[in-house]
Amino acid sequence: MSVIPTPPPAVPPPVTTGGLILYLDFDGVLHPENVLMRPGKGPFIESPDGHKLFEHCELLEKVLLPYPGVKIVLSTSWVRVYKSVARVARKLTPELRARVVGATYHEAMDPESFKQAPRGIQIWSDVLRRQPTDWIAVDDDYLHWPTWCRDKLVRTHEVRGISPPVVLAELRAKLALMHGESP
């Protein structure tokens, strides 16, 4: 007697669809990418330069201020690690947390398959599910992005995150374009 494998559970559709979406990574965006995990204590950064976790949250708030309709979808591995969008969103400032509508990773997904996919494919898969009106991704991970959506990526600095002037200018320009404004 052979056992017929059961298919993996279908990923339910996102609660929030459409709209303007900013896909947000944490490491290399809101703080340096070299975050370490200490069992029992959680994430931390060893930085001789004084960097802190989530040091650029207020900066991102200021950039998004003129665009109250932009929602955030978390595209960070923190969601897989903590197994909860709400738990991870609590790490953000209240203003950013209020914009969070979901994540690219969902508990019904196979975590290993998801982890093996390049970040651009993870985000593109969510774009197909969520069907935003328009979107951009803010991430330091630029490798293996699909050619058809590379223009949606705002590539950040792996240590300085969104803070370099050239990164901020690109982020502001792409947000303006999403809103039909000239950059």
ZIVENFEN-V275768 format. One record per backbone hydrogen bond with DSSP energy under -0.5 kcal/mol. CO is the residue of the C=O (numbers start at 1). NH is the residue of the N-H. If there is no record, write none. Layout:
BEGIN
CO&NH / CO&NH
END
This chain:
BEGIN
2&4 / 3&5 / 10&12 / 15&17 / 19&21 / 19&133 / 19&134 / 20&71 / 21&23 / 21&136 / 22&24 / 22&73 / 23&25 / 23&138 / 24&75 / 26&29 / 26&30 / 26&31 / 29&162 / 30&56 / 31&28 / 31&29 / 33&35 / 36&44 / 37&39 / 38&41 / 38&42 / 42&38 / 44&36 / 45&47 / 47&50 / 52&55 / 54&57 / 56&60 / 57&61 / 58&62 / 59&63 / 60&64 / 61&65 / 64&67 / 67&70 / 69&20 / 71&22 / 72&101 / 72&102 / 73&24 / 74&104 / 76&79 / 77&81 / 78&82 / 79&83 / 79&84 / 84&88 / 85&89 / 86&90 / 88&91 / 89&92 / 93&97 / 94&98 / 96&99 / 96&100 / 97&100 / 99&72 / 102&74 / 106&109 / 109&111 / 110&114 / 111&115 / 112&116 / 113&117 / 114&117 / 118&121 / 118&122 / 119&123 / 120&124 / 121&125 / 122&126 / 123&127 / 124&128 / 125&129 / 126&130 / 127&131 / 130&18 / 134&21 / 136&23 / 137&139 / 137&154 / 138&25 / 139&156 / 140&142 / 142&145 / 146&149 / 147&150 / 149&152 / 150&153 / 152&137 / 153&155 / 154&139 / 157&161 / 158&33 / 160&163 / 161&157 / 164&167 / 164&168 / 165&169 / 166&170 / 167&171 / 168&172 / 169&173 / 170&174 / 171&175 / 172&176 / 173&177 / 174&178 / 175&179 / 176&179 / 176&181 / 177&180
END
